[in-house]
Amino acid sequence: MARDSGEAVTDRVIDAGGAPLARLRAGDGPVLAIALHAGHALRPDLVEHLALVDDERLREEDPFTAQMAPDAIPLVEALRSRFEVDLNRPRFRCVYQGPHDSWGLHVYSHELPDAVDRVSRAVYDTFYAAIFDEIARALETHERLVVLDLHSYNHRRDGAGAKPADPARNPEINLGTQHIDRVRWAPVVDAFTETMTGAGYQVGENVKFGGGHLAHWLVEQFGDCVCPLAIEFKKTYMDEWSGEPDAAAIARAKDALTASVGRLTAALVDVG
């Protein structure tokens, strides 16, 4: 994603399945951000098969996570809902087949037609091809990269008025590192954790999640050249039941992530 200084820098939108799939924002540096579950849109041919209403979908998506990404770095923002295609699961699981795949929710009103299923998996393929190209292009300029894999998670599943989940087991930020060589990337992980705790966040490593398919795939494809940090913000930055955002909390997250970029860049020098 890094470009020569004389080259015009513009954002791009990738289309797939007859609708916009992802927005790719250009930027510089060895730190990139990807917001896989930020999208809420569905392609038109899928809507008639869906059983969920908008607020049910929104509750399990990761709204506003793309807005947390630092301005100056490259960003890939998925525009489509995870209920069309879940980009953080392996291809064979990227289309939900039943409630066991989707937090007990009945996603479709009937069995999804094969033709519709095939389009969703083709959308998945298009996305991962685009990610591969962007990472490979960035590696032409930078020896190593850090990917901020931005997500969020629910902590009030018992209802809007119910007691929130135990904070000790639900940190403000869950940092997933199970897919990386933790010893090799210790300078990067430590730099990120120290920056976020310095900003006042409670950070837990692999407490709730170890990282999803994107992190696994990046390591599989690019080996020791890429360090994906799977970052899950607890949904204290919004009301997870109404969908109402807290602008100040989102700005706080963005400021903290922005502060991490310089430290992560410097930490890459110390990676063995």
Backbone bond lengths (Angstrom), bond angles and torsions (degrees), N, CA, C in turn:
res aa  C-N    CA-C-N  psi(-1)  N-CA   C-N-CA  omega(-1)  CA-C   N-CA-C  phi
1 M - - - 1.443 - - 1.519 112.32 -
2 A 1.305 117.72 -15.82 1.453 118.87 175.34 1.521 108.95 -71.65
3 R 1.334 115.97 140.64 1.455 121.83 -179.09 1.519 110.75 -121.59
4 D 1.315 116.18 159.23 1.456 120.16 171.97 1.518 108.80 -62.17
5 S 1.335 117.06 149.09 1.454 121.11 -174.15 1.521 112.71 -62.68
6 G 1.316 117.54 -25.24 1.452 120.11 -178.84 1.511 113.99 -88.65
7 E 1.323 117.80 -3.77 1.463 121.71 -176.88 1.520 110.68 -88.77
8 A 1.315 117.11 136.14 1.459 121.19 178.32 1.520 109.58 -64.33
9 V 1.314 115.94 137.21 1.461 121.63 -178.25 1.528 108.44 -110.29
10 T 1.300 115.92 120.07 1.460 120.71 178.23 1.518 109.02 -136.32
11 D 1.321 115.38 154.34 1.458 120.02 174.24 1.521 109.27 -78.09
12 R 1.339 115.05 155.57 1.458 120.33 178.34 1.517 108.99 -129.35
13 V 1.314 114.89 149.88 1.460 121.05 173.60 1.520 107.89 -117.98
14 I 1.329 116.15 128.74 1.463 121.87 177.94 1.520 108.61 -95.97
15 D 1.301 117.09 130.42 1.461 122.35 175.99 1.527 110.08 -100.60
16 A 1.317 116.19 149.26 1.466 121.82 174.42 1.516 108.41 -161.24
17 G 1.318 116.86 141.82 1.455 120.48 179.82 1.516 113.32 63.72
18 G 1.329 117.09 24.59 1.454 121.01 176.38 1.511 115.44 84.33
19 A 1.337 117.70 14.51 1.465 120.59 -179.33 1.527 109.29 -154.52
20 P 1.340 118.11 160.36 1.467 120.20 177.01 1.527 111.30 -60.36
21 L 1.304 115.40 135.38 1.467 121.43 -177.53 1.516 112.29 -106.36
22 A 1.333 117.42 -46.52 1.459 120.48 -175.26 1.518 110.09 -152.59
23 R 1.323 114.73 149.97 1.455 122.09 173.99 1.521 108.35 -106.14
24 L 1.322 117.08 127.58 1.447 122.85 178.95 1.521 108.48 -110.03
25 R 1.313 115.74 112.42 1.456 121.33 179.20 1.516 109.61 -96.98
26 A 1.293 116.72 125.96 1.452 121.12 -178.95 1.521 110.63 -72.49
27 G 1.329 115.68 158.69 1.451 121.30 178.47 1.511 109.93 -177.60
28 D 1.307 115.70 -177.92 1.467 120.82 -176.85 1.522 110.69 -123.67
29 G 1.324 114.39 161.88 1.442 120.34 173.41 1.517 113.39 103.34
30 P 1.319 115.25 167.82 1.466 120.90 -177.31 1.524 114.17 -86.98
31 V 1.331 117.98 5.45 1.466 121.39 177.70 1.524 108.30 -111.54
32 L 1.335 116.56 126.75 1.462 123.60 -179.49 1.525 109.23 -122.89
33 A 1.326 116.51 159.63 1.462 120.77 176.04 1.520 109.52 -127.27
34 I 1.328 115.28 142.70 1.464 122.02 176.14 1.526 107.61 -133.32
35 A 1.337 116.51 128.25 1.469 122.20 177.33 1.522 107.97 -115.19
36 L 1.327 116.24 90.69 1.463 122.32 -171.81 1.522 113.73 -70.48
37 H 1.319 116.66 -34.89 1.464 120.87 -171.82 1.526 112.49 -112.70
38 A 1.337 116.52 21.66 1.463 120.15 -179.12 1.522 112.35 -74.90
39 G 1.332 117.62 -20.98 1.459 121.49 -172.37 1.518 114.14 -79.57
40 H 1.334 114.65 155.09 1.464 121.40 178.37 1.535 111.75 -127.72
41 A 1.310 117.34 -10.52 1.464 121.12 -174.56 1.526 111.54 -73.01
42 L 1.325 115.08 153.42 1.462 123.03 173.88 1.519 108.33 -128.02
43 R 1.312 116.77 142.64 1.460 117.70 175.86 1.538 109.32 -71.00
44 P 1.317 117.43 148.50 1.475 120.86 -170.84 1.525 115.07 -56.80
45 D 1.339 118.55 -36.12 1.464 119.10 -175.18 1.526 113.08 -72.62
46 L 1.346 116.87 -10.00 1.464 120.46 179.91 1.530 112.30 -93.09
47 V 1.324 116.04 -25.84 1.464 120.56 -170.93 1.522 112.04 -57.82
48 E 1.314 118.31 -41.16 1.463 121.31 -175.82 1.528 112.74 -65.24
49 H 1.311 117.76 -18.19 1.468 120.98 -178.56 1.525 112.63 -94.37
50 L 1.323 117.62 -8.22 1.457 121.28 -171.63 1.521 111.65 -82.31
51 A 1.332 115.78 139.42 1.461 121.10 176.74 1.526 112.06 -99.84
52 L 1.321 117.48 -20.36 1.457 121.63 -175.96 1.522 111.47 -80.95
53 V 1.326 116.07 148.40 1.458 121.00 171.45 1.531 108.16 -91.62
54 D 1.335 115.38 167.95 1.458 120.52 -171.87 1.529 113.32 -56.92
55 D 1.330 117.56 -44.84 1.455 118.17 -174.88 1.532 112.05 -69.86
56 E 1.327 117.78 -27.31 1.463 120.29 175.25 1.524 110.37 -67.11
57 R 1.325 116.16 -41.13 1.466 119.91 177.54 1.527 110.24 -65.69
58 L 1.317 115.64 -47.38 1.459 120.50 -175.83 1.522 111.81 -58.28
59 R 1.318 116.53 -34.23 1.455 120.74 -177.25 1.529 111.81 -63.54
60 E 1.320 117.85 -28.61 1.459 120.96 -178.32 1.533 112.50 -103.18
61 E 1.316 116.29 -1.99 1.461 119.80 174.36 1.528 109.09 -88.12
62 D 1.318 116.27 -179.00 1.470 121.02 -177.67 1.526 110.22 -117.74
63 P 1.326 117.15 67.86 1.462 119.96 -176.17 1.529 112.22 -60.26
64 F 1.320 115.20 145.53 1.462 123.89 171.79 1.525 114.40 72.06
65 T 1.320 118.69 1.12 1.470 118.97 -179.59 1.525 111.68 -66.74
66 A 1.326 118.40 -32.92 1.467 119.55 176.92 1.520 110.92 -65.41
67 Q 1.346 116.78 -30.50 1.458 120.18 179.21 1.525 112.15 -69.57
68 M 1.320 117.33 -17.63 1.464 120.92 179.10 1.526 112.49 -79.92
69 A 1.327 117.56 -17.50 1.458 120.67 -175.66 1.524 111.06 -66.26
70 P 1.323 118.14 137.04 1.469 120.76 176.58 1.526 111.56 -56.64
71 D 1.321 116.56 145.32 1.454 121.22 -173.29 1.527 113.96 -66.52
72 A 1.305 117.90 -35.74 1.467 120.23 -167.84 1.520 114.22 -84.69
73 I 1.323 117.54 -8.50 1.459 119.30 -174.22 1.524 111.21 -101.77
74 P 1.322 117.92 159.13 1.472 120.16 175.56 1.527 110.65 -61.31
75 L 1.332 114.85 143.35 1.465 120.87 -179.35 1.520 109.66 -137.58
76 V 1.321 115.64 133.29 1.465 121.59 169.81 1.522 106.68 -111.80
77 E 1.323 116.40 116.53 1.463 122.53 -178.44 1.523 109.48 -113.62
78 A 1.329 116.95 113.13 1.462 120.68 175.73 1.519 108.92 -70.65
79 L 1.324 116.24 134.79 1.465 121.80 -177.81 1.523 112.71 -101.02
80 R 1.306 117.35 -15.90 1.463 121.62 -176.48 1.522 110.73 -96.79
81 S 1.310 115.05 149.34 1.452 121.70 -178.50 1.527 111.52 -68.87
82 R 1.318 114.89 148.37 1.464 119.98 173.84 1.527 110.91 -64.85
83 F 1.335 117.56 -16.84 1.464 120.45 178.68 1.526 111.97 -81.23
84 E 1.318 117.17 -7.37 1.462 121.20 167.10 1.513 109.72 -91.39
85 V 1.320 115.77 -51.17 1.461 121.33 178.40 1.522 107.38 -152.96
86 D 1.317 116.58 124.07 1.460 121.01 -179.30 1.518 108.74 -90.01
87 L 1.313 115.51 106.93 1.458 121.93 -173.95 1.520 113.07 -79.04
88 N 1.319 117.32 -3.65 1.459 119.60 178.36 1.523 112.37 -107.34
89 R 1.335 115.54 21.20 1.457 120.99 175.09 1.533 109.00 -125.04
90 P 1.323 117.18 159.58 1.470 118.81 175.32 1.521 110.40 -59.07
91 R 1.309 116.47 157.55 1.463 120.68 -174.80 1.527 112.52 -56.47
92 F 1.330 117.72 -38.12 1.464 119.89 -176.73 1.524 111.95 -70.68
93 R 1.343 117.41 -13.21 1.464 121.48 179.16 1.532 112.78 -116.92
94 C 1.327 117.44 11.17 1.466 119.67 -171.16 1.520 113.20 -77.19
95 V 1.338 118.62 -16.22 1.459 122.61 175.31 1.525 107.27 -111.42
96 Y 1.323 117.66 119.27 1.462 121.21 -175.89 1.529 110.67 -62.58
97 Q 1.331 115.14 131.28 1.457 120.72 -176.38 1.526 113.53 -102.12
98 G 1.310 116.58 -11.09 1.466 119.81 -179.43 1.509 110.44 175.33
99 P 1.340 117.78 179.12 1.466 121.54 -177.34 1.521 113.92 -56.85
100 H 1.342 117.24 -27.93 1.466 119.96 179.35 1.519 111.68 -65.26
101 D 1.323 117.58 -19.89 1.460 122.31 178.83 1.522 112.38 -91.92
102 S 1.334 117.28 -12.94 1.469 119.35 -163.97 1.525 112.75 -141.59
103 W 1.342 116.43 51.61 1.467 121.97 172.58 1.525 112.88 56.19
104 G 1.338 116.73 32.67 1.450 121.47 179.52 1.516 115.11 80.23
105 L 1.315 117.32 1.82 1.469 121.04 -178.66 1.524 110.96 -83.48
106 H 1.318 115.68 141.65 1.463 121.35 172.88 1.530 107.50 -89.62
107 V 1.321 115.93 100.68 1.464 120.94 -171.20 1.526 111.29 -73.60
108 Y 1.343 116.75 -43.20 1.460 120.61 -174.91 1.527 110.73 -113.18
109 S 1.314 116.06 149.07 1.455 121.37 -179.21 1.520 112.20 -78.50
110 H 1.314 117.72 -13.22 1.461 123.71 177.99 1.523 107.42 -160.63
111 E 1.294 117.10 174.64 1.465 120.16 179.90 1.526 109.64 -61.12
112 L 1.325 114.95 132.41 1.462 120.07 -177.09 1.529 109.81 -69.38
113 P 1.337 118.42 128.51 1.466 120.22 178.66 1.528 111.52 -58.49
114 D 1.306 116.29 145.01 1.461 121.03 -177.92 1.530 112.03 -56.45
115 A 1.319 116.66 -39.33 1.465 120.01 -177.83 1.529 110.99 -63.21
116 V 1.323 116.66 -38.99 1.458 121.12 179.10 1.525 110.16 -69.67
117 D 1.312 116.40 -42.15 1.468 122.04 176.78 1.528 110.59 -58.22
118 R 1.330 117.07 -42.46 1.465 120.59 -178.48 1.527 111.67 -64.89
119 V 1.312 116.62 -37.11 1.465 119.27 177.93 1.526 110.05 -64.55
120 S 1.321 117.16 -42.22 1.465 120.61 179.37 1.525 110.98 -60.58
121 R 1.323 116.99 -40.68 1.466 119.46 179.65 1.527 111.21 -72.11
122 A 1.320 117.33 -29.69 1.469 120.09 174.24 1.531 110.21 -68.77
123 V 1.329 116.92 -36.37 1.461 121.06 174.54 1.529 110.01 -60.15
124 Y 1.302 115.90 -44.54 1.474 121.86 177.10 1.530 110.66 -56.96
125 D 1.309 116.48 -46.66 1.466 120.75 -179.17 1.523 111.18 -62.33
126 T 1.319 116.34 -40.44 1.461 120.36 179.03 1.521 110.96 -62.29
127 F 1.320 115.85 -41.90 1.460 119.60 -179.56 1.524 110.94 -62.98
128 Y 1.304 117.49 -48.46 1.458 119.78 -176.60 1.528 112.05 -69.19
129 A 1.304 117.69 -30.85 1.465 119.88 174.16 1.524 110.13 -64.45
130 A 1.322 116.50 -40.14 1.463 120.73 179.00 1.529 110.82 -66.63
131 I 1.336 117.45 -42.17 1.464 120.69 177.93 1.523 110.61 -62.10
132 F 1.322 116.39 -42.92 1.474 119.55 178.90 1.522 110.43 -58.35
133 D 1.319 116.97 -46.57 1.461 120.54 -178.50 1.522 111.36 -62.90
134 E 1.323 117.20 -41.53 1.459 120.38 -178.10 1.525 111.62 -67.77
135 I 1.326 116.98 -42.24 1.464 119.63 178.74 1.524 110.28 -67.03
136 A 1.315 116.97 -44.12 1.464 120.32 179.23 1.523 110.97 -60.81
137 R 1.316 117.23 -38.94 1.461 120.75 179.19 1.531 110.50 -66.17
138 A 1.331 116.52 -41.78 1.458 119.75 179.48 1.526 111.55 -64.72
139 L 1.325 116.35 -34.08 1.471 120.51 179.62 1.524 112.44 -72.34
140 E 1.305 117.93 -12.42 1.454 120.11 172.85 1.529 111.39 -69.77
141 T 1.341 115.15 -23.33 1.465 121.11 -178.91 1.516 112.57 -105.04
142 H 1.332 116.40 -35.32 1.463 120.89 -174.96 1.523 110.07 -118.05
143 E 1.321 115.39 137.49 1.468 120.37 -178.83 1.518 111.31 -67.67
144 R 1.328 116.32 -37.82 1.464 121.72 -179.31 1.524 108.99 -136.77
145 L 1.330 115.45 153.57 1.457 121.79 -179.50 1.521 110.29 -130.33
146 V 1.319 115.16 151.81 1.462 122.50 167.68 1.528 107.39 -115.35
147 V 1.321 116.41 130.92 1.461 121.44 178.13 1.524 108.75 -111.18
148 L 1.329 115.93 120.55 1.463 121.57 173.37 1.524 107.32 -85.71
149 D 1.318 115.81 103.05 1.464 123.81 -176.09 1.531 107.09 -92.54
150 L 1.344 116.54 93.38 1.460 122.45 -165.23 1.526 112.41 -89.24
151 H 1.334 115.04 128.18 1.464 122.10 179.30 1.529 109.49 -143.12
152 S 1.321 115.63 179.29 1.459 121.63 172.40 1.524 108.39 -144.91
153 Y 1.338 116.03 165.71 1.465 118.13 178.45 1.531 110.81 -145.64
154 N 1.332 115.05 153.77 1.458 122.42 -177.62 1.530 111.66 -82.51
155 H 1.327 114.87 147.00 1.471 119.00 177.70 1.525 111.62 -136.10
156 R 1.357 116.22 10.88 1.462 120.18 177.38 1.529 109.47 -128.83
157 R 1.295 116.54 49.65 1.463 121.01 -174.04 1.528 113.50 -68.23
158 D 1.314 117.80 -17.75 1.461 120.02 -179.25 1.526 112.74 -82.26
159 G 1.323 117.50 -1.89 1.459 120.09 178.06 1.511 112.20 129.29
160 A 1.339 115.22 158.71 1.456 120.64 -175.55 1.523 112.41 -61.43
161 G 1.329 116.72 -33.59 1.459 119.64 -178.15 1.508 114.07 -97.09
162 A 1.324 117.28 -0.09 1.470 121.14 -177.06 1.524 110.92 -83.42
163 K 1.311 114.69 166.06 1.450 120.90 178.70 1.523 110.01 -66.20
164 P 1.339 118.48 135.96 1.470 119.85 178.34 1.518 111.36 -68.07
165 A 1.321 115.64 163.26 1.464 121.14 179.98 1.525 110.91 -63.93
166 D 1.310 115.58 155.39 1.462 123.43 -177.86 1.531 110.78 -53.61
167 P 1.333 118.95 117.96 1.470 120.85 -179.27 1.520 113.67 -59.27
168 A 1.310 117.98 -29.17 1.458 120.29 -179.26 1.528 111.78 -65.47
169 R 1.332 115.70 -29.59 1.465 120.23 179.89 1.532 112.31 -104.34
170 N 1.319 115.33 2.51 1.462 121.18 -178.28 1.526 108.94 -136.97
171 P 1.315 117.22 75.48 1.469 120.25 -175.70 1.525 111.99 -65.74
172 E 1.326 115.72 157.91 1.469 119.76 178.17 1.526 111.02 -58.61
173 I 1.315 115.16 -36.39 1.465 120.55 173.67 1.521 108.11 -130.60
174 N 1.323 116.61 123.09 1.455 121.38 170.34 1.524 107.45 -98.78
175 L 1.319 115.92 120.99 1.459 121.19 179.73 1.518 109.15 -102.46
176 G 1.326 116.76 113.76 1.453 121.53 -179.22 1.516 111.61 -92.23
177 T 1.323 115.83 121.58 1.471 120.58 -177.35 1.530 112.42 -130.15
178 Q 1.321 118.05 15.45 1.467 119.80 -173.63 1.532 113.29 -69.90
179 H 1.311 118.12 -18.06 1.460 119.98 -176.88 1.532 113.47 -95.33
180 I 1.323 117.03 -2.21 1.466 118.93 -177.96 1.528 110.05 -110.26
181 D 1.326 115.48 164.00 1.459 121.75 171.78 1.527 106.47 -75.79
182 R 1.326 115.67 98.63 1.468 120.50 -171.54 1.522 112.43 -62.55
183 V 1.336 117.29 -34.07 1.465 120.22 -179.78 1.523 110.22 -70.30
184 R 1.315 116.10 -46.73 1.471 120.38 -179.07 1.528 111.21 -60.89
185 W 1.313 116.58 -43.76 1.455 120.82 -173.77 1.525 112.88 -94.36
186 A 1.325 118.07 15.45 1.465 121.31 -178.43 1.533 112.99 -54.34
187 P 1.340 119.85 -42.27 1.474 118.00 179.00 1.523 113.21 -59.53
188 V 1.336 116.57 -37.19 1.460 120.85 -179.85 1.530 110.58 -71.20
189 V 1.330 116.47 -47.99 1.465 120.39 -179.30 1.524 110.28 -61.18
190 D 1.331 116.42 -43.90 1.462 120.10 -178.96 1.524 111.35 -65.62
191 A 1.331 116.91 -39.57 1.466 120.23 179.21 1.522 110.75 -62.82
192 F 1.321 116.34 -41.51 1.466 119.47 179.48 1.528 110.48 -66.58
193 T 1.319 116.59 -48.66 1.464 120.51 -177.66 1.518 111.18 -60.95
194 E 1.325 116.82 -43.32 1.468 120.36 -179.23 1.523 111.27 -64.81
195 T 1.317 116.77 -38.04 1.466 119.53 179.14 1.523 111.08 -65.46
196 M 1.325 116.58 -44.73 1.463 119.68 -176.90 1.528 111.54 -71.77
197 T 1.315 117.89 -39.14 1.470 119.05 176.47 1.524 110.14 -67.28
198 G 1.325 116.17 -34.84 1.460 119.81 175.89 1.514 112.79 -63.91
199 A 1.339 115.74 -26.15 1.464 121.09 177.02 1.530 111.84 -85.87
200 G 1.335 116.15 3.30 1.459 120.08 175.21 1.516 115.65 97.38
201 Y 1.342 117.37 6.64 1.462 120.19 -179.16 1.531 110.83 -87.02
202 Q 1.321 114.94 145.39 1.465 121.88 168.34 1.524 106.66 -85.55
203 V 1.329 117.44 117.12 1.466 122.39 -176.87 1.518 108.98 -112.91
204 G 1.325 116.10 128.11 1.458 121.83 174.41 1.511 109.41 -121.09
205 E 1.311 116.70 132.62 1.467 120.87 -177.93 1.529 109.76 -95.02
206 N 1.332 116.61 118.20 1.469 123.68 178.04 1.525 112.79 58.44
207 V 1.319 116.72 33.35 1.456 120.51 178.44 1.527 110.68 -78.48
208 K 1.331 116.32 -49.45 1.466 122.16 -179.68 1.523 112.31 -101.91
209 F 1.327 115.98 -39.44 1.467 122.01 -173.89 1.520 109.13 -142.08
210 G 1.327 115.02 144.42 1.466 119.50 177.92 1.510 113.58 -98.82
211 G 1.329 116.73 -6.92 1.459 121.43 -175.03 1.515 109.65 118.84
212 G 1.327 116.15 145.61 1.457 120.98 -176.32 1.508 113.95 -99.13
213 H 1.319 115.11 -160.39 1.462 120.66 -173.19 1.520 112.58 -65.45
214 L 1.334 118.14 -36.19 1.470 119.05 -179.29 1.519 110.86 -57.63
215 A 1.329 116.54 -46.85 1.464 119.77 -179.96 1.525 110.78 -60.83
216 H 1.326 116.21 -44.82 1.468 120.26 177.53 1.524 111.05 -59.49
217 W 1.322 116.88 -45.44 1.467 122.28 -177.13 1.513 111.38 -65.19
218 L 1.332 117.82 -41.38 1.464 120.71 179.97 1.525 111.25 -61.50
219 V 1.319 116.31 -42.11 1.465 119.90 178.52 1.529 110.41 -68.28
220 E 1.319 116.16 -40.43 1.459 120.93 179.22 1.524 111.27 -62.29
221 Q 1.333 116.71 -40.98 1.460 121.02 -176.04 1.528 113.18 -81.10
222 F 1.331 117.08 -37.36 1.463 120.12 -169.49 1.522 113.62 -120.03
223 G 1.313 117.98 1.31 1.451 121.68 173.36 1.517 113.50 57.23
224 D 1.330 115.50 -135.03 1.453 121.55 -174.85 1.522 113.29 -79.32
225 C 1.320 117.39 7.17 1.471 120.11 179.20 1.523 112.32 -85.58
226 V 1.338 117.94 -17.19 1.457 121.53 -174.02 1.524 110.12 -131.09
227 C 1.328 114.98 132.25 1.467 121.13 175.92 1.525 108.98 -114.54
228 P 1.333 118.16 101.28 1.463 120.04 176.04 1.529 110.66 -84.40
229 L 1.321 116.44 125.55 1.459 122.25 174.62 1.518 107.57 -104.23
230 A 1.325 117.07 110.58 1.465 121.79 -179.04 1.527 108.17 -83.47
231 I 1.326 115.75 106.65 1.466 122.45 -170.08 1.522 109.32 -109.91
232 E 1.323 116.38 117.10 1.466 122.55 -179.82 1.529 109.03 -113.72
233 F 1.330 117.07 110.42 1.455 121.48 173.92 1.527 109.52 -84.14
234 K 1.309 116.35 127.91 1.463 119.49 171.63 1.520 108.34 -62.80
235 K 1.325 117.50 142.24 1.461 120.59 -173.96 1.533 112.58 -77.25
236 T 1.333 114.32 53.45 1.462 119.69 168.82 1.521 110.25 -87.19
237 Y 1.327 116.83 -8.25 1.461 121.17 178.66 1.536 111.54 -86.30
238 M 1.324 117.11 3.02 1.455 122.27 179.73 1.527 108.47 -160.21
239 D 1.303 115.98 167.95 1.462 121.31 170.64 1.520 106.94 -89.95
240 E 1.318 116.83 111.34 1.462 119.21 -173.04 1.522 112.67 -70.57
241 W 1.329 118.17 -13.85 1.467 120.67 178.72 1.529 112.37 -93.81
242 S 1.309 117.95 -39.53 1.470 120.02 179.02 1.528 112.51 -90.88
243 G 1.331 116.17 -21.32 1.459 120.37 -176.48 1.514 113.68 84.21
244 E 1.333 117.57 3.55 1.463 121.54 -177.24 1.529 110.64 -74.28
245 P 1.349 117.80 124.82 1.461 120.01 -179.36 1.521 111.90 -81.88
246 D 1.311 115.65 156.16 1.458 123.42 170.76 1.522 106.18 -106.58
247 A 1.334 116.76 101.35 1.468 121.06 -173.13 1.522 111.75 -59.09
248 A 1.312 117.42 -38.48 1.460 120.34 -179.17 1.526 111.26 -66.66
249 A 1.327 116.95 -38.82 1.462 120.63 179.46 1.527 111.12 -68.46
250 I 1.331 116.93 -37.93 1.474 120.14 176.78 1.512 110.10 -65.64
251 A 1.325 117.16 -42.12 1.465 120.97 177.90 1.528 111.06 -63.21
252 R 1.326 116.70 -37.64 1.464 120.30 177.76 1.528 110.73 -62.37
253 A 1.335 116.33 -43.87 1.462 120.09 178.95 1.532 110.52 -62.72
254 K 1.312 115.96 -43.17 1.459 119.88 179.63 1.531 111.22 -63.23
255 D 1.315 117.03 -42.50 1.466 120.38 178.88 1.523 111.06 -61.51
256 A 1.320 116.16 -42.42 1.463 119.72 -179.17 1.530 110.88 -66.58
257 L 1.336 116.96 -43.81 1.466 119.71 177.87 1.522 111.04 -64.53
258 T 1.308 117.01 -37.55 1.463 120.51 177.24 1.520 110.34 -62.27
259 A 1.327 116.08 -42.32 1.466 119.89 178.38 1.522 111.90 -63.90
260 S 1.333 116.73 -26.89 1.474 119.41 -178.59 1.519 112.95 -74.66
261 V 1.333 118.12 -22.41 1.465 120.54 -171.80 1.529 111.45 -61.23
262 G 1.324 117.09 -47.65 1.457 119.87 -179.88 1.518 112.31 -63.26
263 R 1.309 116.57 -39.90 1.470 120.20 179.98 1.524 111.23 -69.40
264 L 1.332 117.04 -37.60 1.461 119.96 177.66 1.531 110.63 -66.69
265 T 1.310 116.67 -41.53 1.469 121.00 177.80 1.522 110.66 -60.29
266 A 1.320 116.47 -44.70 1.467 119.34 178.40 1.525 111.55 -66.67
267 A 1.332 117.60 -36.53 1.457 121.21 -178.56 1.521 112.42 -66.00
268 L 1.321 117.79 -27.91 1.456 120.86 179.17 1.519 111.81 -58.92
269 V 1.320 117.14 -29.19 1.467 121.36 179.24 1.516 111.02 -64.90
270 D 1.326 115.94 -29.07 1.477 121.06 -176.09 1.516 113.33 -90.62
271 V 1.344 117.61 -0.29 1.454 120.41 178.87 1.512 109.62 -75.77
272 G 1.320 117.04 127.95 1.459 120.96 -176.82 1.514 113.07 -77.76
